[in-house]
Amino acid sequence: MNSFNFLFFSLLFLYSFSNSDTDFDFYHLRLTWPTSHCLPPNNCTIPSWYTMFSILTFIPRTEDNTPTNCSSTYPFNYAEVSTFHSLLAIMWPDIWNFTNPEDYWKTNWESHGTCSLSELKTEKDYFRQAILLHNRLNPADFLANSQILPSNSIPYSYNQLDNAIRSVTQKNATFHCGFYGDQVVLHEIGFCIDKQFNVFDCSQAMRDWESDRCGSDHDSQSIFYLKSVP
């Protein structure tokens, strides 16, 4: 192989490799209920005024894979989000450190945001789009429309939660639960977003994988949507 051909195929290989790291099919917007994350033994405090689901992650992904850390050439630059810091701090706080979310944003950008550069060209675009989606997709409001409200004494079934979200979006979401003693508690609700930023049905395989801790009996399993840390 002559030097020209060697160089050509080397560049082709590198191009394919670099693009394979950033290929993705859709976004997964994961919104978390902060109260559930502050249950013991976790040590965090949610401000009394904070009564919404917050952005946990905004992840470019395929059906069976989540690419991470896709570009080291575009490190987090706070200046790009400084103009909407106050809004971002409300929508996408660091649950474990409400007063200083910048490190959390940095982690999310470098782990996931850099994998969206084929569609969202800048850090500012990535965070701004997450905020726009959060404004459209407010699980607390969707649940309240079906009379599902935070409570430490009244549990709900998976199907009640699922139907409440679907009644508004007309699409299947993902749910993630955790344990507090012998109670199953709601941690997250996620939405599958296409590259035009429309909500679409998350696959059943993805829903099953995400909801493995929500119980296998979706009619009878009690899930607590906690109002406060007990």
C-alpha positions as a printed Julia matrix, in Angstrom:
230×3 Matrix{Float64}:
   0.0    0.0    0.0
   1.45   3.33  -1.01
   1.67   6.23   1.4
  -1.31   8.03  -0.11
  -3.61   5.04   0.27
  -2.35   4.42   3.79
  -3.11   8.02   4.72
  -6.54   7.88   3.09
  -7.63   4.73   4.89
  -6.16   5.95   8.16
  -8.19   9.14   7.94
 -11.29   7.19   6.95
 -10.86   4.93   9.98
 -10.41   7.86  12.32
 -13.43   9.64  10.86
 -15.6    6.56  11.29
 -14.34   6.01  14.82
 -14.96   9.58  15.89
 -18.46   9.6   14.44
 -19.38   6.25  15.98
 -18.87   7.84  19.37
 -21.43  10.55  18.62
 -24.06   8.56  16.75
 -27.36   8.5   18.59
 -31.01   7.99  17.76
 -32.9   10.04  20.32
 -32.67  11.9   23.61
 -33.79  10.66  27.01
 -34.87  13.52  29.26
 -34.82  12.2   32.81
 -36.67  14.31  35.36
 -36.25  13.47  39.02
 -38.35  14.03  42.12
 -35.74  15.59  44.46
 -37.41  14.48  47.71
 -36.74  10.85  46.84
 -33.04  11.51  46.33
 -32.69  13.07  49.77
 -33.97  10.08  51.7
 -31.49   8.68  54.25
 -28.67   7.79  54.04
 -28.29  10.55  51.43
 -27.45  13.87  52.98
 -29.11  16.71  51.08
 -31.74  19.31  51.79
 -34.41  20.44  49.35
 -35.54  24.06  49.79
 -39.14  24.26  51.0
 -40.13  26.29  47.93
 -38.9   23.63  45.51
 -41.92  21.57  44.46
 -41.11  20.46  40.92
 -39.38  17.63  39.13
 -35.89  18.77  38.21
 -33.72  17.78  35.28
 -31.44  14.94  36.24
 -29.91  14.29  32.83
 -30.54  15.0   29.15
 -28.95  12.07  27.38
 -28.4   11.33  23.69
 -28.76   7.57  23.33
 -29.61   4.58  21.21
 -32.07   1.9   22.24
 -29.39  -0.17  23.93
 -26.51   2.22  24.52
 -25.68   5.57  26.06
 -22.55   7.13  24.55
 -20.54   9.2   27.02
 -17.64  11.65  27.02
 -17.73  12.07  23.27
 -15.52  15.12  22.84
 -12.64  16.29  25.0
 -12.13  19.24  22.64
 -15.21  21.09  23.91
 -14.86  21.41  27.7
 -17.54  23.06  29.8
 -17.47  26.85  29.63
 -19.64  28.53  32.24
 -19.78  31.75  30.2
 -22.03  30.01  27.66
 -24.79  29.48  30.22
 -24.15  32.46  32.49
 -26.86  34.57  30.84
 -29.56  32.14  31.99
 -27.9   30.89  35.18
 -30.9   31.69  37.41
 -33.34  29.76  35.24
 -30.98  26.84  34.79
 -30.35  26.7   38.55
 -34.08  26.19  39.11
 -34.71  23.74  36.28
 -31.45  21.79  36.58
 -30.13  22.13  40.14
 -27.53  20.0   41.81
 -29.78  18.24  44.3
 -26.84  17.62  46.61
 -25.59  21.19  46.41
 -28.34  23.66  45.52
 -26.13  26.7   46.0
 -23.4   25.65  43.59
 -24.68  23.73  40.53
 -21.86  24.59  38.13
 -19.88  21.4   38.77
 -22.99  19.34  38.14
 -23.61  21.12  34.85
 -19.99  20.55  33.9
 -20.35  16.81  34.56
 -23.54  16.59  32.51
 -22.09  18.56  29.62
 -18.86  16.59  29.41
 -20.54  13.2   29.95
 -23.65  13.67  27.8
 -23.85  17.09  26.18
 -20.73  16.51  24.1
 -22.47  13.5   22.58
 -25.2   15.74  21.15
 -22.93  17.98  19.07
 -24.12  16.48  15.79
 -27.53  18.06  16.5
 -27.06  20.67  19.23
 -23.97  22.52  18.12
 -23.06  24.35  21.3
 -23.14  23.99  25.05
 -25.64  26.83  25.19
 -27.94  25.03  22.74
 -27.79  21.84  24.8
 -28.78  23.42  28.1
 -31.31  25.78  26.54
 -33.06  22.9   24.79
 -33.27  20.96  28.05
 -34.95  23.96  29.69
 -37.44  24.3   26.83
 -38.35  20.63  27.12
 -38.69  20.89  30.89
 -41.14  23.76  30.41
 -43.27  21.58  28.12
 -42.99  18.39  30.13
 -43.85  19.01  33.76
 -44.64  15.67  35.44
 -45.93  17.3   38.64
 -48.64  19.1   36.64
 -49.41  16.01  34.57
 -49.86  13.9   37.71
 -51.94  16.58  39.42
 -54.31  16.61  36.44
 -55.18  13.04  37.45
 -55.46  13.92  41.15
 -52.09  12.34  41.91
 -50.39  14.53  44.49
 -47.3   14.08  46.67
 -48.16  12.24  49.87
 -46.33  10.33  52.57
 -49.4    8.23  53.34
 -51.22   7.6   50.06
 -49.44   5.36  47.54
 -50.26   4.95  43.87
 -49.87   2.09  41.45
 -47.48   2.1   38.52
 -50.45   2.04  36.16
 -51.98   5.1   37.82
 -48.75   7.04  37.36
 -48.26   5.76  33.82
 -51.82   6.55  32.74
 -51.62  10.04  34.23
 -48.56  10.92  32.15
 -49.89   9.28  29.0
 -53.26  11.04  29.32
 -51.43  14.33  28.69
 -48.58  13.4   26.35
 -50.29  10.49  24.53
 -46.88   8.78  24.72
 -45.23   6.13  26.88
 -42.73   7.48  29.39
 -40.17   5.7   31.56
 -40.33   5.42  35.34
 -37.59   4.71  37.83
 -38.14   3.83  41.47
 -36.05   3.23  44.54
 -36.49   1.8   48.0
 -36.88   3.44  51.39
 -37.1    0.67  53.95
 -39.86  -1.57  52.63
 -41.48   1.23  50.61
 -41.12   1.66  46.87
 -40.71   5.36  46.06
 -40.91   7.21  42.76
 -37.54   8.65  41.75
 -37.73   9.62  38.09
 -39.97  10.05  35.09
 -38.3   10.1   31.68
 -39.39  11.14  28.21
 -38.07   9.93  24.88
 -37.41  12.87  22.55
 -36.65  12.65  18.84
 -34.13  14.86  17.04
 -36.87  17.35  16.2
 -37.56  17.56  19.96
 -40.93  15.87  19.82
 -41.98  13.34  22.43
 -42.4    9.78  21.16
 -43.18   6.41  22.73
 -40.32   4.94  24.71
 -39.96   1.29  23.77
 -41.37  -1.38  26.06
 -37.89  -2.85  26.51
 -36.59   0.5   27.69
 -39.6    1.0   29.97
 -39.16  -2.44  31.5
 -35.47  -1.87  32.12
 -36.0    1.54  33.71
 -38.88   0.39  35.91
 -37.29  -2.77  37.31
 -37.48  -1.36  40.85
 -41.09  -0.22  40.51
 -42.41  -3.76  41.04
 -43.57  -6.4   38.6
 -47.3   -6.07  39.38
 -48.18  -2.72  37.87
 -51.76  -2.85  39.18
 -51.15  -3.63  42.84
 -47.62  -2.46  43.66
 -47.76   0.56  45.97
 -45.45   3.39  44.91
 -45.01   6.45  47.1
 -44.7    9.87  45.48
 -43.34  11.44  48.63
 -44.3   14.89  49.81
 -41.38  15.23  52.21
 -38.45  13.34  53.66
 -39.94  11.31  56.56
